[in-house]
Amino acid sequence: MNLSLKQPSVLPGFGLTLGFTLFYFSLIVLIPLSGLFVKTSSLSWEQFWNIVTTPRAIASYQLTFGASLVGAFINGIFGSIIAWVLVRYHFPGRSVVDALVDLPFALPTAVAGITLTSIYASNGWIGRYLEPLGIKVAFTPLGVLVALTFIGLPFVVRTVQPVLQDLDREVEEAATTLGANRWQTFWAVIVPELWPALLTGIAMAFARAVGEYGSVIFIAGNMPLKSEITPLLIMTKLEQYDYAGATSLGVVMLVTSFVVALMINLLQWWSSARHMNQ
Amino acid sequence: MKSLWTRTVVAMGALLLAVSPLYAQAEDVTLLNVSYDPTRELYQEFNTAFAKYWQKEKGQTVVVKQSHGGSGKQARAVIDGLDADVVTLALAYDIDAISEKARLIPRNWQSRLPHNSAPYTSTIVFLVRKGNPKAIHDWDDLVKPGVAIIPANPKTSGAARWAYLSAWGYALKKYGNEEAKAKDFIGKFYANVPVFDTGARGATTTFVERGIGDVLVGWENEAYLALKELGAGKVEIVTPSISILAEPTVTLVDKVVKRRGTEAVAQAYLQYLYSDEGQEIAAKHFYRPRAETVAVKYAGQFAKVNLFTIDDVFGGWQKAQQTHFADGGVFDEIYKPK
Protein backbone atom coordinates (compact mmCIF):
# COMPACT_ATOMS: atom_id res chain seq x y z
CA MET A 1 0.00 0.00 0.00
CA ASN A 2 1.22 3.44 -0.82
CA LEU A 3 1.16 5.55 2.30
CA SER A 4 2.57 8.77 0.88
CA LEU A 5 0.16 11.66 0.94
CA LYS A 6 0.45 12.41 -2.72
CA GLN A 7 -0.66 9.72 -5.05
CA PRO A 8 0.02 9.86 -8.73
CA SER A 9 -3.04 10.82 -10.68
CA VAL A 10 -3.82 11.65 -14.26
CA LEU A 11 -5.69 14.77 -13.27
CA PRO A 12 -3.94 17.72 -11.64
CA GLY A 13 -5.26 19.61 -8.66
CA PHE A 14 -4.93 16.96 -5.97
CA GLY A 15 -3.32 19.32 -3.48
CA LEU A 16 -5.87 22.02 -4.05
CA THR A 17 -8.88 19.78 -3.77
CA LEU A 18 -7.55 17.98 -0.71
CA GLY A 19 -6.85 21.33 0.92
CA PHE A 20 -10.30 22.51 0.08
CA THR A 21 -11.83 19.29 1.40
CA LEU A 22 -10.03 19.60 4.72
CA PHE A 23 -10.92 23.26 5.06
CA TYR A 24 -14.53 22.71 4.16
CA PHE A 25 -14.87 19.64 6.35
CA SER A 26 -13.42 21.51 9.32
CA LEU A 27 -15.65 24.50 8.77
CA ILE A 28 -18.86 22.58 8.32
CA VAL A 29 -18.37 19.50 10.49
CA LEU A 30 -15.39 19.47 12.81
CA ILE A 31 -15.60 22.95 14.32
CA PRO A 32 -19.29 22.73 15.33
CA LEU A 33 -18.78 19.22 16.68
CA SER A 34 -15.73 20.14 18.69
CA GLY A 35 -17.81 22.99 20.13
CA LEU A 36 -20.04 20.27 21.54
CA PHE A 37 -17.13 18.70 23.37
CA VAL A 38 -15.78 22.04 24.57
CA LYS A 39 -19.13 22.97 26.14
CA THR A 40 -19.34 19.59 27.82
CA SER A 41 -15.82 19.87 29.20
CA SER A 42 -17.04 22.48 31.69
CA LEU A 43 -18.43 19.52 33.61
CA SER A 44 -16.45 17.08 35.68
CA TRP A 45 -16.49 13.46 34.55
CA GLU A 46 -18.74 12.56 37.46
CA GLN A 47 -21.26 15.30 36.71
CA PHE A 48 -21.28 14.25 33.08
CA TRP A 49 -21.87 10.64 34.02
CA ASN A 50 -24.72 11.57 36.37
CA ILE A 51 -26.45 13.58 33.68
CA VAL A 52 -26.20 10.98 30.95
CA THR A 53 -27.21 8.00 33.10
CA THR A 54 -30.39 9.30 34.70
CA PRO A 55 -33.26 6.83 34.22
CA ARG A 56 -35.04 9.30 31.97
CA ALA A 57 -32.01 9.74 29.76
CA ILE A 58 -31.49 5.98 29.48
CA ALA A 59 -35.14 5.40 28.64
CA SER A 60 -34.86 8.04 25.95
CA TYR A 61 -31.74 6.44 24.41
CA GLN A 62 -33.54 3.13 24.26
CA LEU A 63 -36.46 4.70 22.47
CA THR A 64 -34.43 6.90 20.13
CA PHE A 65 -31.86 4.33 19.04
CA GLY A 66 -34.22 1.37 19.26
CA ALA A 67 -36.99 2.94 17.19
CA SER A 68 -34.44 4.34 14.72
CA LEU A 69 -32.84 0.93 14.23
CA VAL A 70 -36.13 -0.90 13.85
CA GLY A 71 -37.40 1.82 11.51
CA ALA A 72 -34.23 1.59 9.43
CA PHE A 73 -34.59 -2.19 9.04
CA ILE A 74 -38.26 -1.91 8.14
CA ASN A 75 -37.18 0.56 5.47
CA GLY A 76 -34.42 -1.84 4.44
CA ILE A 77 -36.99 -4.50 3.60
CA PHE A 78 -39.81 -2.42 2.16
CA GLY A 79 -37.53 0.17 0.57
CA SER A 80 -35.78 -2.60 -1.38
CA ILE A 81 -39.13 -3.94 -2.56
CA ILE A 82 -40.17 -0.49 -3.74
CA ALA A 83 -36.83 0.01 -5.50
CA TRP A 84 -37.22 -3.42 -7.13
CA VAL A 85 -40.70 -2.64 -8.39
CA LEU A 86 -39.66 0.76 -9.67
CA VAL A 87 -36.67 -0.63 -11.56
CA ARG A 88 -37.94 -3.95 -12.85
CA TYR A 89 -41.55 -3.33 -13.72
CA HIS A 90 -43.12 -0.82 -16.03
CA PHE A 91 -46.60 0.20 -15.09
CA PRO A 92 -48.69 3.31 -15.63
CA GLY A 93 -47.91 6.01 -13.08
CA ARG A 94 -44.46 4.64 -12.35
CA SER A 95 -42.77 8.00 -12.59
CA VAL A 96 -45.35 9.47 -10.23
CA VAL A 97 -44.62 6.78 -7.64
CA ASP A 98 -40.94 7.36 -8.23
CA ALA A 99 -41.36 11.04 -7.44
CA LEU A 100 -43.53 10.30 -4.41
CA VAL A 101 -40.69 8.36 -2.82
CA ASP A 102 -38.80 11.59 -2.23
CA LEU A 103 -41.70 13.27 -0.52
CA PRO A 104 -40.87 12.27 3.07
CA PHE A 105 -37.44 13.76 2.40
CA ALA A 106 -38.69 17.06 0.99
CA LEU A 107 -41.54 17.62 3.41
CA PRO A 108 -40.77 19.90 6.36
CA THR A 109 -40.58 17.53 9.32
CA ALA A 110 -43.17 19.44 11.31
CA VAL A 111 -45.66 19.00 8.48
CA ALA A 112 -44.92 15.28 8.42
CA GLY A 113 -45.42 15.09 12.18
CA ILE A 114 -48.70 16.95 12.17
CA THR A 115 -50.04 14.92 9.25
CA LEU A 116 -49.07 11.59 10.78
CA THR A 117 -50.54 12.59 14.12
CA SER A 118 -53.87 13.63 12.65
CA ILE A 119 -54.09 10.38 10.71
CA TYR A 120 -53.12 8.08 13.56
CA ALA A 121 -54.86 9.91 16.43
CA SER A 122 -57.85 8.03 17.82
CA ASN A 123 -60.19 10.23 15.74
CA GLY A 124 -58.02 10.12 12.60
CA TRP A 125 -58.49 8.25 9.32
CA ILE A 126 -56.43 5.22 10.28
CA GLY A 127 -56.39 5.67 14.04
CA ARG A 128 -60.13 5.21 14.36
CA TYR A 129 -59.94 1.73 12.88
CA LEU A 130 -56.93 0.71 14.95
CA GLU A 131 -58.35 1.94 18.23
CA PRO A 132 -61.08 -0.76 18.51
CA LEU A 133 -58.38 -3.38 17.92
CA GLY A 134 -56.53 -2.06 20.94
CA ILE A 135 -53.71 -0.58 18.86
CA LYS A 136 -52.75 2.94 19.76
CA VAL A 137 -50.26 4.61 17.47
CA ALA A 138 -50.28 8.35 18.10
CA PHE A 139 -48.77 9.39 21.44
CA THR A 140 -47.10 6.03 22.05
CA PRO A 141 -43.64 4.64 21.21
CA LEU A 142 -45.29 2.97 18.21
CA GLY A 143 -46.05 6.45 16.88
CA VAL A 144 -42.35 7.30 17.16
CA LEU A 145 -41.56 4.22 15.10
CA VAL A 146 -44.11 5.19 12.45
CA ALA A 147 -42.64 8.69 12.13
CA LEU A 148 -39.06 7.42 11.97
CA THR A 149 -39.97 4.84 9.34
CA PHE A 150 -41.75 7.48 7.29
CA ILE A 151 -38.82 9.88 7.13
CA GLY A 152 -36.23 7.16 6.45
CA LEU A 153 -37.86 5.55 3.41
CA PRO A 154 -36.25 7.58 0.59
CA PHE A 155 -32.73 6.76 1.77
CA VAL A 156 -33.02 3.04 1.15
CA VAL A 157 -34.93 3.36 -2.11
CA ARG A 158 -32.52 5.92 -3.52
CA THR A 159 -29.39 3.97 -2.65
CA VAL A 160 -30.67 0.59 -3.84
CA GLN A 161 -32.32 1.83 -7.03
CA PRO A 162 -29.19 2.71 -9.06
CA VAL A 163 -27.49 -0.56 -8.16
CA LEU A 164 -30.53 -2.52 -9.31
CA GLN A 165 -30.56 -0.51 -12.50
CA ASP A 166 -26.94 -1.42 -13.23
CA LEU A 167 -27.47 -5.07 -12.45
CA ASP A 168 -26.95 -7.15 -15.57
CA ARG A 169 -29.97 -9.20 -16.38
CA GLU A 170 -27.76 -11.57 -18.30
CA VAL A 171 -26.13 -12.65 -15.06
CA GLU A 172 -29.50 -13.74 -13.75
CA GLU A 173 -30.23 -15.50 -17.03
CA ALA A 174 -26.86 -17.21 -16.83
CA ALA A 175 -27.66 -18.35 -13.29
CA THR A 176 -30.92 -19.81 -14.53
CA THR A 177 -29.29 -21.65 -17.40
CA LEU A 178 -26.76 -23.03 -14.94
CA GLY A 179 -29.62 -24.61 -13.08
CA ALA A 180 -30.31 -22.18 -10.25
CA ASN A 181 -33.91 -21.86 -9.19
CA ARG A 182 -35.43 -18.42 -8.67
CA TRP A 183 -34.72 -18.39 -4.95
CA GLN A 184 -31.08 -19.30 -5.48
CA THR A 185 -30.75 -16.64 -8.16
CA PHE A 186 -32.14 -14.10 -5.76
CA TRP A 187 -30.00 -15.06 -2.77
CA ALA A 188 -26.75 -15.97 -4.50
CA VAL A 189 -26.74 -13.52 -7.39
CA ILE A 190 -28.84 -10.45 -6.69
CA VAL A 191 -28.60 -9.98 -2.93
CA PRO A 192 -24.77 -9.96 -2.73
CA GLU A 193 -24.72 -7.20 -5.33
CA LEU A 194 -27.27 -5.20 -3.36
CA TRP A 195 -25.78 -5.66 0.11
CA PRO A 196 -23.39 -2.69 0.19
CA ALA A 197 -25.97 -0.26 -1.19
CA LEU A 198 -28.68 -1.64 1.06
CA LEU A 199 -26.48 -1.29 4.14
CA THR A 200 -25.61 2.26 3.17
CA GLY A 201 -29.30 3.03 2.77
CA ILE A 202 -30.12 1.52 6.14
CA ALA A 203 -27.26 3.40 7.77
CA MET A 204 -28.47 6.68 6.30
CA ALA A 205 -32.07 6.02 7.31
CA PHE A 206 -30.86 5.20 10.80
CA ALA A 207 -28.73 8.32 11.05
CA ARG A 208 -31.54 10.51 9.87
CA ALA A 209 -33.96 8.90 12.33
CA VAL A 210 -31.66 9.38 15.32
CA GLY A 211 -31.47 13.09 14.69
CA GLU A 212 -35.13 13.53 13.92
CA TYR A 213 -36.98 16.00 16.12
CA GLY A 214 -39.70 17.87 14.25
CA SER A 215 -41.92 15.02 13.12
CA VAL A 216 -41.52 12.89 16.24
CA ILE A 217 -42.41 15.62 18.72
CA PHE A 218 -45.96 15.82 17.45
CA ILE A 219 -46.73 12.13 17.46
CA ALA A 220 -44.73 10.94 20.45
CA GLY A 221 -46.85 12.20 23.33
CA ASN A 222 -43.55 13.02 25.03
CA MET A 223 -44.26 11.23 28.30
CA PRO A 224 -41.15 10.90 30.47
CA LEU A 225 -39.74 7.34 30.59
CA LYS A 226 -42.24 6.18 27.96
CA SER A 227 -42.31 8.18 24.78
CA GLU A 228 -39.64 10.82 25.27
CA ILE A 229 -36.87 10.94 22.67
CA THR A 230 -33.36 12.11 23.48
CA PRO A 231 -33.51 15.22 21.25
CA LEU A 232 -36.52 16.36 23.29
CA LEU A 233 -34.57 15.89 26.53
CA ILE A 234 -31.84 18.03 25.00
CA MET A 235 -34.38 20.71 24.13
CA THR A 236 -35.76 20.49 27.66
CA LYS A 237 -32.32 21.12 29.10
CA LEU A 238 -31.78 24.06 26.79
CA GLU A 239 -35.09 25.59 27.84
CA GLN A 240 -33.69 25.59 31.34
CA TYR A 241 -30.53 27.30 30.16
CA ASP A 242 -28.57 24.15 31.03
CA TYR A 243 -26.17 24.22 28.09
CA ALA A 244 -23.68 21.82 29.63
CA GLY A 245 -26.38 19.25 30.39
CA ALA A 246 -27.78 19.55 26.88
CA THR A 247 -24.41 19.10 25.24
CA SER A 248 -23.66 16.10 27.46
CA LEU A 249 -26.66 14.28 26.04
CA GLY A 250 -25.59 15.55 22.62
CA VAL A 251 -22.17 13.97 23.06
CA VAL A 252 -23.74 10.64 23.98
CA MET A 253 -25.86 10.74 20.84
CA LEU A 254 -22.93 11.77 18.72
CA VAL A 255 -20.65 9.01 19.97
CA THR A 256 -23.33 6.34 19.73
CA SER A 257 -24.30 7.41 16.22
CA PHE A 258 -20.67 7.43 15.19
CA VAL A 259 -20.09 3.93 16.56
CA VAL A 260 -23.20 2.60 14.83
CA ALA A 261 -22.28 4.28 11.55
CA LEU A 262 -18.76 2.89 11.81
CA MET A 263 -20.08 -0.61 12.49
CA ILE A 264 -22.37 -0.47 9.50
CA ASN A 265 -19.52 0.79 7.33
CA LEU A 266 -17.28 -2.04 8.52
CA LEU A 267 -20.03 -4.54 7.83
CA GLN A 268 -20.46 -3.10 4.38
CA TRP A 269 -16.74 -3.17 3.73
CA TRP A 270 -16.51 -6.73 4.97
CA SER A 271 -19.45 -7.90 2.85
CA SER A 272 -18.16 -6.29 -0.33
CA ALA A 273 -14.65 -7.61 0.31
CA ARG A 274 -16.08 -11.09 0.72
CA HIS A 275 -18.07 -10.65 -2.43
CA MET A 276 -14.96 -9.62 -4.36
CA ASN A 277 -13.05 -12.67 -3.21
CA GLN A 278 -15.69 -15.07 -4.33
CA MET B 1 -11.41 24.62 -11.26
CA LYS B 2 -12.42 28.07 -12.34
CA SER B 3 -16.07 27.13 -12.35
CA LEU B 4 -15.69 25.70 -8.85
CA TRP B 5 -14.24 28.98 -7.62
CA THR B 6 -16.94 31.00 -9.30
CA ARG B 7 -19.54 28.77 -7.79
CA THR B 8 -17.98 29.01 -4.36
CA VAL B 9 -17.89 32.79 -4.56
CA VAL B 10 -21.49 32.95 -5.72
CA ALA B 11 -22.58 30.57 -2.98
CA MET B 12 -20.76 32.57 -0.31
CA GLY B 13 -22.29 35.76 -1.61
CA ALA B 14 -25.73 34.24 -1.38
CA LEU B 15 -24.99 33.04 2.13
CA LEU B 16 -23.86 36.50 3.22
CA LEU B 17 -26.98 38.05 1.79
CA ALA B 18 -29.12 35.54 3.60
CA VAL B 19 -27.57 36.07 7.01
CA SER B 20 -26.99 39.81 6.90
CA PRO B 21 -29.64 41.61 8.94
CA LEU B 22 -32.05 43.51 6.79
CA TYR B 23 -31.76 47.14 7.70
CA ALA B 24 -34.71 49.37 7.01
CA GLN B 25 -34.41 52.55 4.97
CA ALA B 26 -33.18 55.79 6.51
CA GLU B 27 -35.22 57.78 9.06
CA ASP B 28 -37.68 54.96 9.54
CA VAL B 29 -37.08 53.10 12.73
CA THR B 30 -37.58 49.41 13.31
CA LEU B 31 -38.10 47.62 16.57
CA LEU B 32 -37.92 43.93 17.21
CA ASN B 33 -40.33 42.64 19.82
CA VAL B 34 -39.40 39.13 20.91
CA SER B 35 -42.46 37.61 22.51
CA TYR B 36 -44.01 34.25 23.38
CA ASP B 37 -46.60 32.16 21.58
CA PRO B 38 -50.14 33.35 22.37
CA THR B 39 -49.45 37.09 22.06
CA ARG B 40 -49.26 36.97 18.27
CA GLU B 41 -52.69 38.48 17.63
CA LEU B 42 -52.40 40.93 20.51
CA TYR B 43 -49.17 42.48 19.24
CA GLN B 44 -50.31 42.54 15.65
CA GLU B 45 -53.04 44.93 16.65
CA PHE B 46 -50.99 46.79 19.22
CA ASN B 47 -48.12 47.43 16.78
CA THR B 48 -50.42 49.10 14.28
CA ALA B 49 -51.91 51.26 17.03
CA PHE B 50 -48.48 52.23 18.32
CA ALA B 51 -47.17 53.05 14.84
CA LYS B 52 -50.09 55.43 14.37
CA TYR B 53 -49.48 57.03 17.76
CA TRP B 54 -45.74 57.46 17.17
CA GLN B 55 -46.31 58.91 13.71
CA LYS B 56 -48.65 61.52 15.18
CA GLU B 57 -46.40 62.25 18.15
CA LYS B 58 -42.97 62.38 16.48
CA GLY B 59 -43.69 62.23 12.78
CA GLN B 60 -41.54 59.12 12.48
CA THR B 61 -42.49 55.85 10.85
CA VAL B 62 -41.92 52.90 13.12
CA VAL B 63 -42.09 49.33 11.98
CA VAL B 64 -42.33 46.77 14.74
CA LYS B 65 -41.26 43.28 13.84
CA GLN B 66 -42.53 40.41 15.94
CA SER B 67 -41.01 37.11 16.82
CA HIS B 68 -42.99 34.42 18.59
CA GLY B 69 -42.22 31.03 20.07
CA GLY B 70 -42.03 29.23 23.38
CA SER B 71 -41.00 31.72 26.05
CA GLY B 72 -37.85 29.88 27.11
CA LYS B 73 -36.73 29.37 23.53
CA GLN B 74 -37.23 33.06 22.77
CA ALA B 75 -35.18 34.08 25.81
CA ARG B 76 -32.43 31.76 24.67
CA ALA B 77 -32.44 33.32 21.21
CA VAL B 78 -31.91 36.74 22.80
CA ILE B 79 -29.13 35.36 25.01
CA ASP B 80 -27.51 33.85 21.94
CA GLY B 81 -27.54 37.19 20.15
CA LEU B 82 -30.94 37.90 18.59
CA ASP B 83 -31.14 41.72 18.53
CA ALA B 84 -34.38 42.26 20.41
CA ASP B 85 -35.17 45.85 21.35
CA VAL B 86 -37.90 44.74 23.71
CA VAL B 87 -38.84 41.36 25.12
CA THR B 88 -42.39 40.54 26.18
CA LEU B 89 -42.23 37.05 27.64
CA ALA B 90 -44.49 34.66 29.52
CA LEU B 91 -42.60 34.73 32.79
CA ALA B 92 -40.20 36.93 34.65
CA TYR B 93 -37.85 33.97 35.07
CA ASP B 94 -37.04 33.99 31.37
CA ILE B 95 -36.17 37.68 31.43
CA ASP B 96 -34.10 37.07 34.57
CA ALA B 97 -32.17 34.55 32.53
CA ILE B 98 -31.40 37.14 29.85
CA SER B 99 -30.23 39.51 32.56
CA GLU B 100 -28.13 36.88 34.25
CA LYS B 101 -26.58 34.96 31.38
CA ALA B 102 -26.09 37.67 28.80
CA ARG B 103 -26.06 40.77 31.02
CA LEU B 104 -28.08 42.69 28.46
CA ILE B 105 -30.52 43.96 31.08
CA PRO B 106 -29.84 45.27 34.61
CA ARG B 107 -30.84 43.01 37.50
CA ASN B 108 -33.55 45.37 38.75
CA TRP B 109 -35.43 45.39 35.43
CA GLN B 110 -38.71 44.32 36.96
CA SER B 111 -39.05 47.47 39.05
CA ARG B 112 -38.61 49.81 36.09
CA LEU B 113 -42.20 49.69 34.89
CA PRO B 114 -45.44 49.76 36.91
CA HIS B 115 -47.10 46.56 38.17
CA ASN B 116 -43.95 44.41 38.20
CA SER B 117 -43.41 45.24 34.53
CA ALA B 118 -46.52 43.25 33.66
CA PRO B 119 -48.90 45.58 31.77
CA TYR B 120 -51.54 42.88 31.46
CA THR B 121 -52.14 39.67 33.35
CA SER B 122 -53.77 36.36 32.76
CA THR B 123 -54.53 33.26 34.74
CA ILE B 124 -54.92 29.52 34.34
CA VAL B 125 -58.36 28.12 33.55
CA PHE B 126 -59.86 24.85 32.29
CA LEU B 127 -61.33 24.14 28.91
CA VAL B 128 -63.72 21.15 28.92
CA ARG B 129 -65.82 19.38 26.33
CA LYS B 130 -69.35 20.57 25.64
CA GLY B 131 -71.76 19.88 28.46
CA ASN B 132 -68.83 19.20 30.82
CA PRO B 133 -69.40 15.41 30.79
CA LYS B 134 -66.84 14.70 33.52
CA ALA B 135 -68.31 17.40 35.78
CA ILE B 136 -65.11 19.35 36.23
CA HIS B 137 -65.52 22.44 38.39
CA ASP B 138 -62.33 22.82 40.35
CA TRP B 139 -58.76 21.49 40.71
CA ASP B 140 -60.13 18.66 42.88
CA ASP B 141 -62.05 17.19 40.01
CA LEU B 142 -58.92 16.91 37.87
CA VAL B 143 -57.18 14.34 40.05
CA LYS B 144 -60.10 11.92 40.06
CA PRO B 145 -59.38 8.61 38.39
CA GLY B 146 -60.44 8.47 34.76
CA VAL B 147 -59.98 12.16 34.01
CA ALA B 148 -57.45 12.86 31.26
CA ILE B 149 -55.72 16.23 31.67
CA ILE B 150 -53.91 18.02 28.84
CA PRO B 151 -51.36 20.52 30.12
CA ALA B 152 -48.11 21.25 28.30
CA ASN B 153 -44.73 20.12 29.62
CA PRO B 154 -43.66 22.46 32.46
CA LYS B 155 -40.06 21.96 31.47
CA THR B 156 -40.61 23.56 28.08
CA SER B 157 -43.71 25.73 28.37
CA GLY B 158 -44.34 28.87 30.36
CA ALA B 159 -48.09 28.31 30.52
CA ALA B 160 -47.52 24.80 31.82
CA ARG B 161 -45.35 26.14 34.63
CA TRP B 162 -48.06 28.59 35.64
CA ALA B 163 -50.57 25.68 35.55
CA TYR B 164 -48.37 23.51 37.74
CA LEU B 165 -47.93 26.32 40.26
CA SER B 166 -51.69 26.98 40.24
CA ALA B 167 -52.45 23.37 41.09
CA TRP B 168 -49.78 23.40 43.80
CA GLY B 169 -51.17 26.63 45.26
CA TYR B 170 -54.64 25.13 45.37
CA ALA B 171 -53.40 21.99 47.10
CA LEU B 172 -51.43 23.99 49.67
CA LYS B 173 -54.53 25.96 50.54
CA LYS B 174 -56.73 22.91 50.69
CA TYR B 175 -54.41 20.87 52.92
CA GLY B 176 -53.40 23.72 55.21
CA ASN B 177 -49.95 24.28 53.72
CA GLU B 178 -48.81 20.70 54.06
CA GLU B 179 -46.10 20.26 51.47
CA ALA B 180 -46.25 16.47 51.46
CA LYS B 181 -49.94 16.47 50.65
CA ALA B 182 -49.46 19.06 47.93
CA LYS B 183 -46.78 16.84 46.43
CA ASP B 184 -49.14 13.92 46.52
CA PHE B 185 -51.81 16.02 44.81
CA ILE B 186 -49.42 17.10 42.05
CA GLY B 187 -48.37 13.47 41.59
CA LYS B 188 -51.99 12.45 41.04
CA PHE B 189 -52.48 15.40 38.73
CA TYR B 190 -49.65 14.38 36.41
CA ALA B 191 -50.62 10.71 36.61
CA ASN B 192 -53.75 11.77 34.72
CA VAL B 193 -51.75 13.30 31.86
CA PRO B 194 -51.70 11.15 28.72
CA VAL B 195 -49.80 13.50 26.38
CA PHE B 196 -47.17 16.18 26.96
CA ASP B 197 -46.98 18.84 24.33
CA THR B 198 -43.97 21.11 24.36
CA GLY B 199 -45.94 24.37 24.14
CA ALA B 200 -49.31 25.89 24.99
CA ARG B 201 -50.51 26.05 21.40
CA GLY B 202 -49.59 22.41 20.82
CA ALA B 203 -51.61 21.38 23.86
CA THR B 204 -54.61 23.33 22.57
CA THR B 205 -54.34 21.53 19.24
CA THR B 206 -54.10 18.13 20.93
CA PHE B 207 -57.20 18.83 22.98
CA VAL B 208 -59.32 20.52 20.35
CA GLU B 209 -58.28 18.97 17.03
CA ARG B 210 -57.23 15.49 18.10
CA GLY B 211 -60.00 15.16 20.62
CA ILE B 212 -57.68 13.84 23.31
CA GLY B 213 -58.34 14.36 27.01
CA ASP B 214 -61.22 15.68 29.08
CA VAL B 215 -59.76 18.98 30.19
CA LEU B 216 -57.17 21.42 28.89
CA VAL B 217 -55.35 23.37 31.57
CA GLY B 218 -53.83 26.55 30.22
CA TRP B 219 -53.88 30.27 29.59
CA GLU B 220 -57.18 32.04 30.06
CA ASN B 221 -56.60 34.09 26.90
CA GLU B 222 -55.89 30.93 24.86
CA ALA B 223 -59.08 29.34 26.21
CA TYR B 224 -61.15 32.35 25.12
CA LEU B 225 -59.43 32.39 21.77
CA ALA B 226 -60.17 28.70 21.25
CA LEU B 227 -63.78 29.33 22.22
CA LYS B 228 -64.01 32.24 19.79
CA GLU B 229 -62.42 30.32 16.93
CA LEU B 230 -64.44 27.17 17.45
CA GLY B 231 -67.74 28.68 18.42
CA ALA B 232 -69.37 27.88 21.72
CA GLY B 233 -70.75 24.53 20.54
CA LYS B 234 -67.69 22.35 21.11
CA VAL B 235 -65.96 23.41 24.29
CA GLU B 236 -66.69 25.30 27.49
CA ILE B 237 -64.53 27.32 29.85
CA VAL B 238 -64.48 26.40 33.52
CA THR B 239 -62.86 28.81 35.94
CA PRO B 240 -61.56 27.15 39.11
CA SER B 241 -62.16 28.61 42.58
CA ILE B 242 -58.56 29.67 42.90
CA SER B 243 -55.77 30.20 40.41
CA ILE B 244 -52.48 31.98 39.97
CA LEU B 245 -52.05 35.55 38.80
CA ALA B 246 -49.89 35.02 35.75
CA GLU B 247 -47.83 38.10 35.03
CA PRO B 248 -46.29 38.08 31.57
CA THR B 249 -43.54 40.66 31.84
CA VAL B 250 -42.01 43.16 29.42
CA THR B 251 -38.74 45.07 29.37
CA LEU B 252 -36.23 46.97 27.27
CA VAL B 253 -33.09 45.15 26.27
CA ASP B 254 -30.75 47.95 27.35
CA LYS B 255 -27.58 46.97 25.56
CA VAL B 256 -29.38 46.43 22.26
CA VAL B 257 -31.38 49.68 22.26
CA LYS B 258 -28.26 51.67 23.22
CA ARG B 259 -26.31 50.18 20.36
CA ARG B 260 -29.10 50.59 17.86
CA GLY B 261 -30.15 54.03 19.11
CA THR B 262 -33.74 52.96 19.64
CA GLU B 263 -34.02 53.60 23.35
CA ALA B 264 -36.63 56.38 23.18
CA VAL B 265 -39.00 54.64 20.82
CA ALA B 266 -38.66 51.28 22.57
CA GLN B 267 -39.35 52.92 25.90
CA ALA B 268 -42.43 54.65 24.46
CA TYR B 269 -43.55 51.34 22.97
CA LEU B 270 -43.59 49.64 26.36
CA GLN B 271 -45.19 52.63 28.08
CA TYR B 272 -47.92 52.67 25.45
CA LEU B 273 -48.92 49.19 26.65
CA TYR B 274 -50.05 50.89 29.87
CA SER B 275 -52.05 53.59 28.06
CA ASP B 276 -55.81 53.30 27.79
CA GLU B 277 -55.59 52.24 24.18
CA GLY B 278 -52.92 49.62 24.91
CA GLN B 279 -54.97 48.27 27.80
CA GLU B 280 -58.09 48.11 25.63
CA ILE B 281 -56.26 46.10 22.99
CA ALA B 282 -54.96 43.71 25.65
CA ALA B 283 -58.48 43.28 27.05
CA LYS B 284 -59.88 42.69 23.59
CA HIS B 285 -57.45 39.79 23.25
CA PHE B 286 -58.58 38.39 26.59
CA TYR B 287 -55.69 39.56 28.73
CA ARG B 288 -56.77 41.06 32.02
CA PRO B 289 -55.99 44.80 31.92
CA ARG B 290 -54.30 46.63 34.80
CA ALA B 291 -55.87 50.06 34.29
CA GLU B 292 -58.89 50.47 36.56
CA THR B 293 -61.12 52.15 33.96
CA VAL B 294 -60.48 49.52 31.31
CA ALA B 295 -60.81 46.71 33.81
CA VAL B 296 -64.25 47.96 34.80
CA LYS B 297 -65.32 48.24 31.19
CA TYR B 298 -64.33 44.65 30.45
CA ALA B 299 -65.28 43.21 33.84
CA GLY B 300 -68.11 41.15 32.36
CA GLN B 301 -65.69 39.33 30.10
CA PHE B 302 -63.66 37.66 32.83
CA ALA B 303 -64.96 35.28 35.47
CA LYS B 304 -64.32 36.15 39.10
CA VAL B 305 -61.55 34.05 40.53
CA ASN B 306 -59.39 34.21 43.63
CA LEU B 307 -55.89 34.95 42.42
CA PHE B 308 -52.68 34.43 44.33
CA THR B 309 -49.28 35.61 43.19
CA ILE B 310 -46.12 33.63 42.77
CA ASP B 311 -44.34 35.91 45.23
CA ASP B 312 -46.90 35.16 47.95
CA VAL B 313 -46.95 31.40 47.67
CA PHE B 314 -43.59 30.47 46.20
CA GLY B 315 -41.36 33.43 47.08
CA GLY B 316 -40.71 34.43 43.49
CA TRP B 317 -39.69 32.75 40.26
CA GLN B 318 -36.11 31.95 41.15
CA LYS B 319 -37.19 29.92 44.16
CA ALA B 320 -40.11 28.27 42.38
CA GLN B 321 -37.83 27.27 39.52
CA GLN B 322 -35.20 25.84 41.86
CA THR B 323 -37.63 23.83 43.98
CA HIS B 324 -40.02 22.59 41.34
CA PHE B 325 -38.68 22.64 37.81
CA ALA B 326 -34.90 22.37 37.99
CA ASP B 327 -33.44 18.94 37.25
CA GLY B 328 -34.07 16.72 40.26
CA GLY B 329 -36.79 19.10 41.51
CA VAL B 330 -40.30 18.19 42.64
CA PHE B 331 -41.57 17.82 39.09
CA ASP B 332 -38.84 15.34 38.18
CA GLU B 333 -39.64 13.25 41.22
CA ILE B 334 -43.09 12.54 39.82
CA TYR B 335 -41.45 10.79 36.91
CA LYS B 336 -39.03 8.65 38.83
CA PRO B 337 -39.32 5.01 37.81
CA LYS B 338 -41.04 3.09 40.56
Interface residues (C-beta under 8 A of the other chain):
Chain A: G13 L16 P55 R56 A59 T117 S118 A121 S122 N123 G124 A138 F139 I217 F218 G221 N222 M223 P224 L225 L232 M235 T236 K237 L238 E239 Q240 Y241 D242 G245
Chain B: M1 G70 G72 K73 A75 R76 I79 A97 K101 N153 K155 T156 V193 P194 V195 F196 D197 T198 G202 E209 R210 G211 I212 F325 A326 D327 D332 Y335 K336 P337
